[in-house]
Amino acid sequence: MSTLTSFRQNDISHAAFLDALSGEFIARTGCGVYVYLNPQDIHRLFDDYRQHGASIRDMVRPWIRGA
């Protein structure tokens, strides 16, 4: 049961991350995140976010500058 709970929490974390990431991209560029990044890049960004604990806003800056 705890494994199922862990998966659900990860799914919720991932969904919240995608929502916040998309919001940052829309606010800064007027376009959604998928205009600039492919799903593999977004997955790597989520892994980095979980490992380093930086804010999504700080993580988005380099990607937008490179776009």
CHARMM internal coordinates of N, CA and C (Angstrom, degrees):
IC EDIT
DIST 1 N 1 CA 1.4446
DIST 1 CA 1 C 1.5239
ANGL 1 N 1 CA 1 C 111.84
DIST 1 C 2 N 1.3316
ANGL 1 CA 1 C 2 N 117.53
DIHE 1 N 1 CA 1 C 2 N -37.57
DIST 2 N 2 CA 1.4652
ANGL 1 C 2 N 2 CA 119.26
DIHE 1 CA 1 C 2 N 2 CA -179.37
DIST 2 CA 2 C 1.5281
ANGL 2 N 2 CA 2 C 110.71
DIHE 1 C 2 N 2 CA 2 C -68.58
DIST 2 C 3 N 1.3436
ANGL 2 CA 2 C 3 N 118.14
DIHE 2 N 2 CA 2 C 3 N -27.91
DIST 3 N 3 CA 1.4582
ANGL 2 C 3 N 3 CA 120.66
DIHE 2 CA 2 C 3 N 3 CA 176.88
DIST 3 CA 3 C 1.5188
ANGL 3 N 3 CA 3 C 110.02
DIHE 2 C 3 N 3 CA 3 C -65.97
DIST 3 C 4 N 1.3171
ANGL 3 CA 3 C 4 N 116.97
DIHE 3 N 3 CA 3 C 4 N -42.91
DIST 4 N 4 CA 1.4580
ANGL 3 C 4 N 4 CA 121.43
DIHE 3 CA 3 C 4 N 4 CA 177.85
DIST 4 CA 4 C 1.5212
ANGL 4 N 4 CA 4 C 110.46
DIHE 3 C 4 N 4 CA 4 C -62.80
DIST 4 C 5 N 1.3036
ANGL 4 CA 4 C 5 N 117.18
DIHE 4 N 4 CA 4 C 5 N -41.97
DIST 5 N 5 CA 1.4660
ANGL 4 C 5 N 5 CA 121.48
DIHE 4 CA 4 C 5 N 5 CA 177.52
DIST 5 CA 5 C 1.5170
ANGL 5 N 5 CA 5 C 110.45
DIHE 4 C 5 N 5 CA 5 C -62.72
DIST 5 C 6 N 1.3165
ANGL 5 CA 5 C 6 N 116.99
DIHE 5 N 5 CA 5 C 6 N -41.07
DIST 6 N 6 CA 1.4555
ANGL 5 C 6 N 6 CA 121.39
DIHE 5 CA 5 C 6 N 6 CA 178.76
DIST 6 CA 6 C 1.5250
ANGL 6 N 6 CA 6 C 111.05
DIHE 5 C 6 N 6 CA 6 C -62.28
DIST 6 C 7 N 1.3381
ANGL 6 CA 6 C 7 N 116.97
DIHE 6 N 6 CA 6 C 7 N -43.52
DIST 7 N 7 CA 1.4614
ANGL 6 C 7 N 7 CA 120.48
DIHE 6 CA 6 C 7 N 7 CA 177.52
DIST 7 CA 7 C 1.5126
ANGL 7 N 7 CA 7 C 111.45
DIHE 6 C 7 N 7 CA 7 C -62.20
DIST 7 C 8 N 1.3171
ANGL 7 CA 7 C 8 N 116.50
DIHE 7 N 7 CA 7 C 8 N -42.76
DIST 8 N 8 CA 1.4691
ANGL 7 C 8 N 8 CA 120.16
DIHE 7 CA 7 C 8 N 8 CA 179.85
DIST 8 CA 8 C 1.5204
ANGL 8 N 8 CA 8 C 111.34
DIHE 7 C 8 N 8 CA 8 C -64.34
DIST 8 C 9 N 1.3197
ANGL 8 CA 8 C 9 N 117.61
DIHE 8 N 8 CA 8 C 9 N -41.96
DIST 9 N 9 CA 1.4620
ANGL 8 C 9 N 9 CA 120.53
DIHE 8 CA 8 C 9 N 9 CA 178.82
DIST 9 CA 9 C 1.5230
ANGL 9 N 9 CA 9 C 110.25
DIHE 8 C 9 N 9 CA 9 C -64.20
DIST 9 C 10 N 1.3228
ANGL 9 CA 9 C 10 N 117.87
DIHE 9 N 9 CA 9 C 10 N -39.04
DIST 10 N 10 CA 1.4591
ANGL 9 C 10 N 10 CA 121.24
DIHE 9 CA 9 C 10 N 10 CA 177.94
DIST 10 CA 10 C 1.5275
ANGL 10 N 10 CA 10 C 110.46
DIHE 9 C 10 N 10 CA 10 C -65.34
DIST 10 C 11 N 1.3430
ANGL 10 CA 10 C 11 N 116.79
DIHE 10 N 10 CA 10 C 11 N -40.88
DIST 11 N 11 CA 1.4570
ANGL 10 C 11 N 11 CA 120.47
DIHE 10 CA 10 C 11 N 11 CA 177.73
DIST 11 CA 11 C 1.5195
ANGL 11 N 11 CA 11 C 111.14
DIHE 10 C 11 N 11 CA 11 C -63.14
DIST 11 C 12 N 1.3244
ANGL 11 CA 11 C 12 N 116.51
DIHE 11 N 11 CA 11 C 12 N -41.81
DIST 12 N 12 CA 1.4591
ANGL 11 C 12 N 12 CA 120.89
DIHE 11 CA 11 C 12 N 12 CA 178.87
DIST 12 CA 12 C 1.5204
ANGL 12 N 12 CA 12 C 110.05
DIHE 11 C 12 N 12 CA 12 C -65.80
DIST 12 C 13 N 1.3222
ANGL 12 CA 12 C 13 N 117.43
DIHE 12 N 12 CA 12 C 13 N -42.26
DIST 13 N 13 CA 1.4667
ANGL 12 C 13 N 13 CA 121.46
DIHE 12 CA 12 C 13 N 13 CA 177.83
DIST 13 CA 13 C 1.5213
ANGL 13 N 13 CA 13 C 110.54
DIHE 12 C 13 N 13 CA 13 C -61.98
DIST 13 C 14 N 1.3237
ANGL 13 CA 13 C 14 N 116.35
DIHE 13 N 13 CA 13 C 14 N -42.70
DIST 14 N 14 CA 1.4599
ANGL 13 C 14 N 14 CA 120.59
DIHE 13 CA 13 C 14 N 14 CA -179.58
DIST 14 CA 14 C 1.5271
ANGL 14 N 14 CA 14 C 110.73
DIHE 13 C 14 N 14 CA 14 C -65.65
DIST 14 C 15 N 1.3185
ANGL 14 CA 14 C 15 N 117.30
DIHE 14 N 14 CA 14 C 15 N -43.01
DIST 15 N 15 CA 1.4659
ANGL 14 C 15 N 15 CA 121.23
DIHE 14 CA 14 C 15 N 15 CA 178.80
DIST 15 CA 15 C 1.5276
ANGL 15 N 15 CA 15 C 111.00
DIHE 14 C 15 N 15 CA 15 C -63.64
DIST 15 C 16 N 1.3121
ANGL 15 CA 15 C 16 N 117.14
DIHE 15 N 15 CA 15 C 16 N -42.30
DIST 16 N 16 CA 1.4742
ANGL 15 C 16 N 16 CA 120.64
DIHE 15 CA 15 C 16 N 16 CA 178.24
DIST 16 CA 16 C 1.5189
ANGL 16 N 16 CA 16 C 110.44
DIHE 15 C 16 N 16 CA 16 C -65.04
DIST 16 C 17 N 1.3312
ANGL 16 CA 16 C 17 N 116.71
DIHE 16 N 16 CA 16 C 17 N -39.37
DIST 17 N 17 CA 1.4592
ANGL 16 C 17 N 17 CA 120.94
DIHE 16 CA 16 C 17 N 17 CA 177.43
DIST 17 CA 17 C 1.5272
ANGL 17 N 17 CA 17 C 110.37
DIHE 16 C 17 N 17 CA 17 C -61.83
DIST 17 C 18 N 1.3289
ANGL 17 CA 17 C 18 N 117.09
DIHE 17 N 17 CA 17 C 18 N -48.15
DIST 18 N 18 CA 1.4684
ANGL 17 C 18 N 18 CA 120.83
DIHE 17 CA 17 C 18 N 18 CA -179.59
DIST 18 CA 18 C 1.5248
ANGL 18 N 18 CA 18 C 111.48
DIHE 17 C 18 N 18 CA 18 C -60.95
DIST 18 C 19 N 1.3147
ANGL 18 CA 18 C 19 N 116.78
DIHE 18 N 18 CA 18 C 19 N -40.00
DIST 19 N 19 CA 1.4629
ANGL 18 C 19 N 19 CA 120.92
DIHE 18 CA 18 C 19 N 19 CA 178.93
DIST 19 CA 19 C 1.5327
ANGL 19 N 19 CA 19 C 110.64
DIHE 18 C 19 N 19 CA 19 C -63.53
DIST 19 C 20 N 1.3173
ANGL 19 CA 19 C 20 N 116.19
DIHE 19 N 19 CA 19 C 20 N -46.99
DIST 20 N 20 CA 1.4681
ANGL 19 C 20 N 20 CA 120.47
DIHE 19 CA 19 C 20 N 20 CA -179.77
DIST 20 CA 20 C 1.5266
ANGL 20 N 20 CA 20 C 111.05
DIHE 19 C 20 N 20 CA 20 C -67.46
DIST 20 C 21 N 1.3241
ANGL 20 CA 20 C 21 N 116.58
DIHE 20 N 20 CA 20 C 21 N -40.32
DIST 21 N 21 CA 1.4615
ANGL 20 C 21 N 21 CA 120.86
DIHE 20 CA 20 C 21 N 21 CA 179.08
DIST 21 CA 21 C 1.5245
ANGL 21 N 21 CA 21 C 110.95
DIHE 20 C 21 N 21 CA 21 C -63.03
DIST 21 C 22 N 1.3087
ANGL 21 CA 21 C 22 N 116.23
DIHE 21 N 21 CA 21 C 22 N -46.06
DIST 22 N 22 CA 1.4606
ANGL 21 C 22 N 22 CA 120.42
DIHE 21 CA 21 C 22 N 22 CA 178.32
DIST 22 CA 22 C 1.5207
ANGL 22 N 22 CA 22 C 110.91
DIHE 21 C 22 N 22 CA 22 C -62.11
DIST 22 C 23 N 1.3253
ANGL 22 CA 22 C 23 N 116.35
DIHE 22 N 22 CA 22 C 23 N -41.42
DIST 23 N 23 CA 1.4628
ANGL 22 C 23 N 23 CA 120.28
DIHE 22 CA 22 C 23 N 23 CA 178.07
DIST 23 CA 23 C 1.5206
ANGL 23 N 23 CA 23 C 112.21
DIHE 22 C 23 N 23 CA 23 C -60.81
DIST 23 C 24 N 1.3291
ANGL 23 CA 23 C 24 N 116.73
DIHE 23 N 23 CA 23 C 24 N -40.83
DIST 24 N 24 CA 1.4726
ANGL 23 C 24 N 24 CA 120.65
DIHE 23 CA 23 C 24 N 24 CA 177.92
DIST 24 CA 24 C 1.5285
ANGL 24 N 24 CA 24 C 110.69
DIHE 23 C 24 N 24 CA 24 C -63.93
DIST 24 C 25 N 1.3106
ANGL 24 CA 24 C 25 N 116.65
DIHE 24 N 24 CA 24 C 25 N -44.82
DIST 25 N 25 CA 1.4645
ANGL 24 C 25 N 25 CA 119.61
DIHE 24 CA 24 C 25 N 25 CA 179.86
DIST 25 CA 25 C 1.5236
ANGL 25 N 25 CA 25 C 111.13
DIHE 24 C 25 N 25 CA 25 C -64.07
DIST 25 C 26 N 1.3194
ANGL 25 CA 25 C 26 N 117.50
DIHE 25 N 25 CA 25 C 26 N -42.35
DIST 26 N 26 CA 1.4615
ANGL 25 C 26 N 26 CA 120.11
DIHE 25 CA 25 C 26 N 26 CA 179.48
DIST 26 CA 26 C 1.5240
ANGL 26 N 26 CA 26 C 110.41
DIHE 25 C 26 N 26 CA 26 C -64.70
DIST 26 C 27 N 1.3167
ANGL 26 CA 26 C 27 N 117.22
DIHE 26 N 26 CA 26 C 27 N -42.91
DIST 27 N 27 CA 1.4652
ANGL 26 C 27 N 27 CA 120.74
DIHE 26 CA 26 C 27 N 27 CA -179.89
DIST 27 CA 27 C 1.5232
ANGL 27 N 27 CA 27 C 111.85
DIHE 26 C 27 N 27 CA 27 C -63.51
DIST 27 C 28 N 1.3202
ANGL 27 CA 27 C 28 N 116.87
DIHE 27 N 27 CA 27 C 28 N -36.91
DIST 28 N 28 CA 1.4668
ANGL 27 C 28 N 28 CA 120.26
DIHE 27 CA 27 C 28 N 28 CA -174.75
DIST 28 CA 28 C 1.5239
ANGL 28 N 28 CA 28 C 113.66
DIHE 27 C 28 N 28 CA 28 C -89.94
DIST 28 C 29 N 1.3359
ANGL 28 CA 28 C 29 N 117.37
DIHE 28 N 28 CA 28 C 29 N -30.43
DIST 29 N 29 CA 1.4599
ANGL 28 C 29 N 29 CA 119.55
DIHE 28 CA 28 C 29 N 29 CA -173.29
DIST 29 CA 29 C 1.5176
ANGL 29 N 29 CA 29 C 114.05
DIHE 28 C 29 N 29 CA 29 C -121.32
DIST 29 C 30 N 1.3298
ANGL 29 CA 29 C 30 N 117.39
DIHE 29 N 29 CA 29 C 30 N -18.58
DIST 30 N 30 CA 1.4486
ANGL 29 C 30 N 30 CA 120.79
DIHE 29 CA 29 C 30 N 30 CA -174.93
DIST 30 CA 30 C 1.5200
ANGL 30 N 30 CA 30 C 113.19
DIHE 29 C 30 N 30 CA 30 C 86.29
DIST 30 C 31 N 1.3327
ANGL 30 CA 30 C 31 N 116.43
DIHE 30 N 30 CA 30 C 31 N -2.27
DIST 31 N 31 CA 1.4684
ANGL 30 C 31 N 31 CA 121.59
DIHE 30 CA 30 C 31 N 31 CA 179.62
DIST 31 CA 31 C 1.5208
ANGL 31 N 31 CA 31 C 109.57
DIHE 30 C 31 N 31 CA 31 C -126.37
DIST 31 C 32 N 1.3187
ANGL 31 CA 31 C 32 N 115.67
DIHE 31 N 31 CA 31 C 32 N 156.43
DIST 32 N 32 CA 1.4519
ANGL 31 C 32 N 32 CA 120.82
DIHE 31 CA 31 C 32 N 32 CA 178.59
DIST 32 CA 32 C 1.5186
ANGL 32 N 32 CA 32 C 112.64
DIHE 31 C 32 N 32 CA 32 C -73.60
DIST 32 C 33 N 1.3043
ANGL 32 CA 32 C 33 N 116.04
DIHE 32 N 32 CA 32 C 33 N 167.99
DIST 33 N 33 CA 1.4527
ANGL 32 C 33 N 33 CA 123.22
DIHE 32 CA 32 C 33 N 33 CA -175.08
DIST 33 CA 33 C 1.5243
ANGL 33 N 33 CA 33 C 112.53
DIHE 32 C 33 N 33 CA 33 C -62.16
DIST 33 C 34 N 1.3375
ANGL 33 CA 33 C 34 N 117.83
DIHE 33 N 33 CA 33 C 34 N -33.78
DIST 34 N 34 CA 1.4660
ANGL 33 C 34 N 34 CA 120.15
DIHE 33 CA 33 C 34 N 34 CA -176.37
DIST 34 CA 34 C 1.5250
ANGL 34 N 34 CA 34 C 113.21
DIHE 33 C 34 N 34 CA 34 C -71.63
DIST 34 C 35 N 1.3225
ANGL 34 CA 34 C 35 N 118.05
DIHE 34 N 34 CA 34 C 35 N -10.69
DIST 35 N 35 CA 1.4584
ANGL 34 C 35 N 35 CA 120.60
DIHE 34 CA 34 C 35 N 35 CA 172.73
DIST 35 CA 35 C 1.5273
ANGL 35 N 35 CA 35 C 109.43
DIHE 34 C 35 N 35 CA 35 C -70.50
DIST 35 C 36 N 1.3200
ANGL 35 CA 35 C 36 N 116.84
DIHE 35 N 35 CA 35 C 36 N -32.54
DIST 36 N 36 CA 1.4606
ANGL 35 C 36 N 36 CA 122.22
DIHE 35 CA 35 C 36 N 36 CA -174.42
DIST 36 CA 36 C 1.5241
ANGL 36 N 36 CA 36 C 114.38
DIHE 35 C 36 N 36 CA 36 C -103.20
DIST 36 C 37 N 1.3270
ANGL 36 CA 36 C 37 N 116.94
DIHE 36 N 36 CA 36 C 37 N -31.46
DIST 37 N 37 CA 1.4627
ANGL 36 C 37 N 37 CA 120.33
DIHE 36 CA 36 C 37 N 37 CA -173.86
DIST 37 CA 37 C 1.5138
ANGL 37 N 37 CA 37 C 110.94
DIHE 36 C 37 N 37 CA 37 C -124.82
DIST 37 C 38 N 1.3288
ANGL 37 CA 37 C 38 N 115.76
DIHE 37 N 37 CA 37 C 38 N 146.45
DIST 38 N 38 CA 1.4621
ANGL 37 C 38 N 38 CA 119.35
DIHE 37 CA 37 C 38 N 38 CA 174.69
DIST 38 CA 38 C 1.5307
ANGL 38 N 38 CA 38 C 108.43
DIHE 37 C 38 N 38 CA 38 C -90.35
DIST 38 C 39 N 1.3184
ANGL 38 CA 38 C 39 N 117.99
DIHE 38 N 38 CA 38 C 39 N 168.13
DIST 39 N 39 CA 1.4704
ANGL 38 C 39 N 39 CA 120.49
DIHE 38 CA 38 C 39 N 39 CA -176.93
DIST 39 CA 39 C 1.5305
ANGL 39 N 39 CA 39 C 114.03
DIHE 38 C 39 N 39 CA 39 C -57.77
DIST 39 C 40 N 1.3241
ANGL 39 CA 39 C 40 N 117.85
DIHE 39 N 39 CA 39 C 40 N -34.35
DIST 40 N 40 CA 1.4683
ANGL 39 C 40 N 40 CA 119.95
DIHE 39 CA 39 C 40 N 40 CA 178.93
DIST 40 CA 40 C 1.5264
ANGL 40 N 40 CA 40 C 110.89
DIHE 39 C 40 N 40 CA 40 C -66.59
DIST 40 C 41 N 1.3227
ANGL 40 CA 40 C 41 N 117.26
DIHE 40 N 40 CA 40 C 41 N -40.83
DIST 41 N 41 CA 1.4690
ANGL 40 C 41 N 41 CA 120.49
DIHE 40 CA 40 C 41 N 41 CA 177.05
DIST 41 CA 41 C 1.5237
ANGL 41 N 41 CA 41 C 110.91
DIHE 40 C 41 N 41 CA 41 C -62.56
DIST 41 C 42 N 1.3174
ANGL 41 CA 41 C 42 N 115.96
DIHE 41 N 41 CA 41 C 42 N -41.54
DIST 42 N 42 CA 1.4660
ANGL 41 C 42 N 42 CA 120.52
DIHE 41 CA 41 C 42 N 42 CA -179.82
DIST 42 CA 42 C 1.5215
ANGL 42 N 42 CA 42 C 110.38
DIHE 41 C 42 N 42 CA 42 C -65.33
DIST 42 C 43 N 1.3177
ANGL 42 CA 42 C 43 N 117.08
DIHE 42 N 42 CA 42 C 43 N -39.95
DIST 43 N 43 CA 1.4638
ANGL 42 C 43 N 43 CA 120.35
DIHE 42 CA 42 C 43 N 43 CA 177.85
DIST 43 CA 43 C 1.5288
ANGL 43 N 43 CA 43 C 110.80
DIHE 42 C 43 N 43 CA 43 C -63.62
DIST 43 C 44 N 1.3365
ANGL 43 CA 43 C 44 N 117.30
DIHE 43 N 43 CA 43 C 44 N -42.63
DIST 44 N 44 CA 1.4764
ANGL 43 C 44 N 44 CA 120.83
DIHE 43 CA 43 C 44 N 44 CA 177.00
DIST 44 CA 44 C 1.5240
ANGL 44 N 44 CA 44 C 110.49
DIHE 43 C 44 N 44 CA 44 C -63.16
DIST 44 C 45 N 1.3135
ANGL 44 CA 44 C 45 N 116.70
DIHE 44 N 44 CA 44 C 45 N -40.42
DIST 45 N 45 CA 1.4567
ANGL 44 C 45 N 45 CA 120.96
DIHE 44 CA 44 C 45 N 45 CA 178.87
DIST 45 CA 45 C 1.5253
ANGL 45 N 45 CA 45 C 110.90
DIHE 44 C 45 N 45 CA 45 C -63.32
DIST 45 C 46 N 1.3292
ANGL 45 CA 45 C 46 N 117.14
DIHE 45 N 45 CA 45 C 46 N -39.19
DIST 46 N 46 CA 1.4655
ANGL 45 C 46 N 46 CA 121.46
DIHE 45 CA 45 C 46 N 46 CA 177.17
DIST 46 CA 46 C 1.5249
ANGL 46 N 46 CA 46 C 110.40
DIHE 45 C 46 N 46 CA 46 C -64.68
DIST 46 C 47 N 1.3237
ANGL 46 CA 46 C 47 N 116.88
DIHE 46 N 46 CA 46 C 47 N -43.37
DIST 47 N 47 CA 1.4673
ANGL 46 C 47 N 47 CA 119.73
DIHE 46 CA 46 C 47 N 47 CA 177.32
DIST 47 CA 47 C 1.5254
ANGL 47 N 47 CA 47 C 111.03
DIHE 46 C 47 N 47 CA 47 C -61.10
DIST 47 C 48 N 1.3306
ANGL 47 CA 47 C 48 N 117.28
DIHE 47 N 47 CA 47 C 48 N -43.70
DIST 48 N 48 CA 1.4690
ANGL 47 C 48 N 48 CA 121.05
DIHE 47 CA 47 C 48 N 48 CA 177.03
DIST 48 CA 48 C 1.5238
ANGL 48 N 48 CA 48 C 110.79
DIHE 47 C 48 N 48 CA 48 C -61.64
DIST 48 C 49 N 1.3063
ANGL 48 CA 48 C 49 N 116.16
DIHE 48 N 48 CA 48 C 49 N -42.08
DIST 49 N 49 CA 1.4606
ANGL 48 C 49 N 49 CA 121.70
DIHE 48 CA 48 C 49 N 49 CA 179.28
DIST 49 CA 49 C 1.5262
ANGL 49 N 49 CA 49 C 110.49
DIHE 48 C 49 N 49 CA 49 C -59.02
DIST 49 C 50 N 1.3250
ANGL 49 CA 49 C 50 N 116.52
DIHE 49 N 49 CA 49 C 50 N -45.17
DIST 50 N 50 CA 1.4659
ANGL 49 C 50 N 50 CA 120.23
DIHE 49 CA 49 C 50 N 50 CA 179.86
DIST 50 CA 50 C 1.5198
ANGL 50 N 50 CA 50 C 111.78
DIHE 49 C 50 N 50 CA 50 C -67.95
DIST 50 C 51 N 1.3157
ANGL 50 CA 50 C 51 N 117.97
DIHE 50 N 50 CA 50 C 51 N -36.87
DIST 51 N 51 CA 1.4646
ANGL 50 C 51 N 51 CA 120.84
DIHE 50 CA 50 C 51 N 51 CA -178.36
DIST 51 CA 51 C 1.5247
ANGL 51 N 51 CA 51 C 112.40
DIHE 50 C 51 N 51 CA 51 C -72.39
DIST 51 C 52 N 1.3235
ANGL 51 CA 51 C 52 N 116.13
DIHE 51 N 51 CA 51 C 52 N -44.24
DIST 52 N 52 CA 1.4629
ANGL 51 C 52 N 52 CA 119.72
DIHE 51 CA 51 C 52 N 52 CA -171.12
DIST 52 CA 52 C 1.5158
ANGL 52 N 52 CA 52 C 114.40
DIHE 51 C 52 N 52 CA 52 C -96.47
DIST 52 C 53 N 1.3061
ANGL 52 CA 52 C 53 N 117.01
DIHE 52 N 52 CA 52 C 53 N -21.64
DIST 53 N 53 CA 1.4554
ANGL 52 C 53 N 53 CA 119.96
DIHE 52 CA 52 C 53 N 53 CA 177.14
DIST 53 CA 53 C 1.5189
ANGL 53 N 53 CA 53 C 114.46
DIHE 52 C 53 N 53 CA 53 C 70.30
DIST 53 C 54 N 1.3320
ANGL 53 CA 53 C 54 N 117.45
DIHE 53 N 53 CA 53 C 54 N 16.88
DIST 54 N 54 CA 1.4641
ANGL 53 C 54 N 54 CA 120.48
DIHE 53 CA 53 C 54 N 54 CA 177.15
DIST 54 CA 54 C 1.5238
ANGL 54 N 54 CA 54 C 108.84
DIHE 53 C 54 N 54 CA 54 C -71.03
DIST 54 C 55 N 1.3069
ANGL 54 CA 54 C 55 N 116.44
DIHE 54 N 54 CA 54 C 55 N 161.48
DIST 55 N 55 CA 1.4646
ANGL 54 C 55 N 55 CA 118.92
DIHE 54 CA 54 C 55 N 55 CA 177.54
DIST 55 CA 55 C 1.5249
ANGL 55 N 55 CA 55 C 109.18
DIHE 54 C 55 N 55 CA 55 C -71.81
DIST 55 C 56 N 1.3011
ANGL 55 CA 55 C 56 N 115.86
DIHE 55 N 55 CA 55 C 56 N 154.34
DIST 56 N 56 CA 1.4629
ANGL 55 C 56 N 56 CA 120.16
DIHE 55 CA 55 C 56 N 56 CA 179.19
DIST 56 CA 56 C 1.5194
ANGL 56 N 56 CA 56 C 109.65
DIHE 55 C 56 N 56 CA 56 C -62.41
DIST 56 C 57 N 1.3188
ANGL 56 CA 56 C 57 N 116.62
DIHE 56 N 56 CA 56 C 57 N -39.06
DIST 57 N 57 CA 1.4686
ANGL 56 C 57 N 57 CA 120.67
DIHE 56 CA 56 C 57 N 57 CA 179.05
DIST 57 CA 57 C 1.5267
ANGL 57 N 57 CA 57 C 111.27
DIHE 56 C 57 N 57 CA 57 C -57.78
DIST 57 C 58 N 1.3238
ANGL 57 CA 57 C 58 N 117.17
DIHE 57 N 57 CA 57 C 58 N -43.90
DIST 58 N 58 CA 1.4673
ANGL 57 C 58 N 58 CA 120.44
DIHE 57 CA 57 C 58 N 58 CA 178.53
DIST 58 CA 58 C 1.5229
ANGL 58 N 58 CA 58 C 111.86
DIHE 57 C 58 N 58 CA 58 C -66.85
DIST 58 C 59 N 1.3146
ANGL 58 CA 58 C 59 N 117.27
DIHE 58 N 58 CA 58 C 59 N -34.35
DIST 59 N 59 CA 1.4546
ANGL 58 C 59 N 59 CA 120.71
DIHE 58 CA 58 C 59 N 59 CA -178.93
DIST 59 CA 59 C 1.5266
ANGL 59 N 59 CA 59 C 111.91
DIHE 58 C 59 N 59 CA 59 C -74.28
DIST 59 C 60 N 1.3228
ANGL 59 CA 59 C 60 N 117.37
DIHE 59 N 59 CA 59 C 60 N -27.70
DIST 60 N 60 CA 1.4593
ANGL 59 C 60 N 60 CA 121.52
DIHE 59 CA 59 C 60 N 60 CA -177.25
DIST 60 CA 60 C 1.5257
ANGL 60 N 60 CA 60 C 111.97
DIHE 59 C 60 N 60 CA 60 C -76.57
DIST 60 C 61 N 1.3035
ANGL 60 CA 60 C 61 N 117.63
DIHE 60 N 60 CA 60 C 61 N -32.90
DIST 61 N 61 CA 1.4660
ANGL 60 C 61 N 61 CA 121.30
DIHE 60 CA 60 C 61 N 61 CA -174.28
DIST 61 CA 61 C 1.5299
ANGL 61 N 61 CA 61 C 114.59
DIHE 60 C 61 N 61 CA 61 C -49.41
DIST 61 C 62 N 1.3372
ANGL 61 CA 61 C 62 N 118.70
DIHE 61 N 61 CA 61 C 62 N -51.65
DIST 62 N 62 CA 1.4809
ANGL 61 C 62 N 62 CA 117.57
DIHE 61 CA 61 C 62 N 62 CA -178.93
DIST 62 CA 62 C 1.5259
ANGL 62 N 62 CA 62 C 113.09
DIHE 61 C 62 N 62 CA 62 C -63.52
DIST 62 C 63 N 1.3096
ANGL 62 CA 62 C 63 N 117.53
DIHE 62 N 62 CA 62 C 63 N -32.61
DIST 63 N 63 CA 1.4636
ANGL 62 C 63 N 63 CA 120.22
DIHE 62 CA 62 C 63 N 63 CA -179.05
DIST 63 CA 63 C 1.5268
ANGL 63 N 63 CA 63 C 110.21
DIHE 62 C 63 N 63 CA 63 C -70.47
DIST 63 C 64 N 1.3077
ANGL 63 CA 63 C 64 N 117.59
DIHE 63 N 63 CA 63 C 64 N -37.60
DIST 64 N 64 CA 1.4569
ANGL 63 C 64 N 64 CA 120.31
DIHE 63 CA 63 C 64 N 64 CA -179.56
DIST 64 CA 64 C 1.5165
ANGL 64 N 64 CA 64 C 109.78
DIHE 63 C 64 N 64 CA 64 C -72.80
DIST 64 C 65 N 1.3050
ANGL 64 CA 64 C 65 N 117.94
DIHE 64 N 64 CA 64 C 65 N -38.86
DIST 65 N 65 CA 1.4644
ANGL 64 C 65 N 65 CA 120.65
DIHE 64 CA 64 C 65 N 65 CA 178.10
DIST 65 CA 65 C 1.5265
ANGL 65 N 65 CA 65 C 111.07
DIHE 64 C 65 N 65 CA 65 C -61.27
DIST 65 C 66 N 1.3364
ANGL 65 CA 65 C 66 N 116.34
DIHE 65 N 65 CA 65 C 66 N -36.48
DIST 66 N 66 CA 1.4618
ANGL 65 C 66 N 66 CA 120.49
DIHE 65 CA 65 C 66 N 66 CA -179.29
DIST 66 CA 66 C 1.5229
ANGL 66 N 66 CA 66 C 113.40
DIHE 65 C 66 N 66 CA 66 C -79.10
DIST 66 C 67 N 1.3270
ANGL 66 CA 66 C 67 N 115.58
DIHE 66 N 66 CA 66 C 67 N -12.60
DIST 67 N 67 CA 1.4790
ANGL 66 C 67 N 67 CA 118.54
DIHE 66 CA 66 C 67 N 67 CA -176.46
DIST 67 CA 67 C 1.5098
ANGL 67 N 67 CA 67 C 111.68
DIHE 66 C 67 N 67 CA 67 C -84.18
END
COOR INIT
IC SEED 1 N 1 CA 1 C
IC BUILD
